């Protein structure tokens, strides 16, 4: 079956990922939802049987573990997702037995979903190839640089020909830039980046100036290398405007989104402690005192401006 996997990813195709939850947590592609054929515990038992007794015995164990109401619940999950997301495809790791079983179980309900040939492994290779091809593309790359709080991200998001690396990485890139949620795994981040590139049609690509790492995630070396060699546009604003932008983005908006003040205070105190060697102990204590005062009194420019 000859399928253009890049076209599937570019189109924002919805995918049913029938791998076990632990596999899904290590990486997936945009548009995928985790609706596993077997749980982590069931997969472990099947794996033990496979090692001790072989393939056929493992399949029999799997069918014993997933039957009756359990099977019906999982089939219903696939059916409801596919009904709500026309054009959905289904995959496991290599497009093999688990995808085939899910297809067979869905067929009596009148839902025929195409499998991804080669499964997630093939989609992953497509993403890797895409990232490498991107750096050799003829598109002009522009790097938007500026100090924290200069409004780079807001400007970037207003441009139709930009890719927001920080949004893909779920991290603002600065020492205080972590969100409450954990960043995606590296595979997911790279796959998101590849799909973003597949959707990019303009002759110019704008990216925000980033170090090799964004939080705990690393840009592909080839991407970072091309960024380093690209033209730079510097965005300059006053200190007062930068402080106002930082307060809005790092304090006002998270609190408005429901982040508890104590949790935000603890997050920034932890971030401050991590850069103590850069600041020096005295400087770190001064900023910490200003941070504590701000969360006690509600005025944050006293620590942001430092």
QUIWO-V447282 format. One record per run of one state. SS is the DSSP state (h for helix, s for strand, l for the rest). FROM is the first residue (numbers start at 1). LEN is the number of residues. Records with the same first field share a line. If there is no record, write none. Layout:
SS: FROM-LEN, FROM-LEN
This chain:
l: 1-4, 11-4, 18-3, 26-6, 35-5, 54-1, 66-2, 85-4, 92-5, 108-6, 116-3, 135-5, 146-6, 158-4, 163-2, 170-1, 172-6, 179-7, 199-5, 209-4, 215-2, 219-2, 229-2, 235-4, 257-4, 275-1, 280-1, 298-3, 305-2
h: 5-6, 21-5, 40-14, 55-11, 68-17, 97-11, 119-16, 152-6, 165-5, 186-13, 221-8, 239-18, 261-14, 276-4, 281-17, 301-4
s: 15-3, 32-3, 89-3, 114-2, 140-6, 162-1, 171-1, 178-1, 204-5, 213-2, 217-2, 231-4
